[in-house]
Amino acid sequence: MDTVTILLSSFILSITGLFVFIWSLRKRLFDTTAAAANVIFSKGEIGRGEEPSATAEQLAGLRLKVPGQTSPVLSAAQEAALQRELQERVEADRSTAFVSFVFLSCAVVWLVVGSLAGLTSSIKLHEPDWLVQQAWLTFGRIRTIHLNIVAYGWAPMAAFGIANWLLPRLLKTPLIGGRFAILGCMIWNAGLIAGVGCIAAGISDGMEWLEIPWQVDILIVIGGALMGLPLVYTLQARKVDHLYVSVWYMGAALFWFPILFLIANLPAVHFGVEQATMNWWFGHNVLGLFYTPMALASVYYFLPKIIGRPVQSYNLSLLGFWTLAFFYGQVGGHHLIGGPVPAWLITLSIVQSMMMIIPVISFSINQHMTMRGYFSKLIYSPTLRFIVLGGMMYTLSSLQGSFEALRAVSTVAHFTHFTVAHAHLGLYGFFTMVMFGSIYFVMPRVMSWEWPYPSLIAAHFWLVVFGFSIYFIGLSIGGWLQGLAMLDAAKPFMESVKVTIPYLQSRSVGGAIMTLGHLVFAGHFVAMILRYGPARTGAALLHTSATKAATNEFAGAR
């Protein structure tokens, strides 16, 4: 395509999106008033936080009033109506419990396996002769196995598990089509196992993020289509007039991903430079148009729920959604700076990367203003610590990505470990942290059981935070020094390799600590499934006067 065609296509796409936005307003699916932010709360529930992963002591701390916080005084009739609505929420949670359990169990398994593969590949960067007797353990294969397990195992399984659990709550109706989701999960995981096996055997399509052979990708496409059906069916049965912003984020992500994945894996279509362009179009968009919206949907639900306060500005949440949709599509091109691609394509990518500052700042301001006065709740809420930290990492990773797209920065950072650090800041610091927090909130509802050992939640948090700090800081410094060394014509290439060795070792240290945190998390997850720990049920219920009475009755019966 020539420049005029590209620009005309972008214009038509923008106009189409504008008409969709206008149509959604006319259908009252997109309410921009402040009241729209209250749709996730039952009447009279604002001011009453919900945190299933907290202990009794932590719940007492969460209920402490902050300056300016008020709780509504309800009449007996209003309290009874609230109890009925909360009981309906319990039924909605039950409708998706098994589906979410299957997805989240798969996610935890892939997290552990992917972490071990990632740690192995990290060690090989500074100990290249370690574990070379088996071909599948060589760096080229084990690193690719790690990437695909995280990208198509841990991340989507966690995201789909949380999404399926959120839908009934957001739409106030039981989940419909759960059997399709389970079937899709089985087919998807079968495809991933086959794909990882192919990579281990040396069979690969040879493109980053797209190494799994296209013949195997068919299984992932079919599985993904089936996993998206509950969204369609449950939307049709919704009992709400307004679709909360989290629904828009999840719906868009589940619409964008199959398009991205299908186009990127079409056989015998993309060749040469076009193939490289498509590769990074997919590689960047799968981060920004699938993982990012799924994580933002979780933040916009769980953060207000825990503190019992609607988001500060619903308009900012809408602005963030639409600007993400319109600005993110071409940002991947900046990975091709210096390559044999049209200059206008690189420039378009840089411009769109800088425009991404708008949705990022919109979200960041909204999160900060919503949490203003409530930051003390971080002390008492295990979920909130992960969610808020993940949201902050979204701001940092996105702003870093925007400036990294500039030619002046890319000249140094391109083809270095600095880019690897940045990618992990987004997929781990942001997405994975948010998923950890979401799982801590969801699982007590799924299992009707509290987390058995609360101290392990704190251990998990500090292990991954400390480990990732070492990982990210070390790799960023080492990558920048690597880039400067490669730009110095007076230095041989091996100097740029030697300068990174201490920082690659710090990467392995940080990765080992992160992996230990993942093992703690997985062990705690299994302990919950096996009903270990004290027989407490309070956190598995909704904390209201009625459930308190039920809990006391249960305790008395024992």
PyMOL commands that set and color helices and strands:
alter all, ss='L'
color gray80, all
select helices_A, chain A and resi 3-26+34-40+56-62+76-126+135-137+139-171+178-200+214-236+245-264+272-307+314-327+331-336+343-355+357-371+375-379+382-404+407-413+417-447+454-487+493-498+501-529+538-540+545-557
alter helices_A, ss='H'
color red, helices_A
deselect
rebuild
show_as cartoon
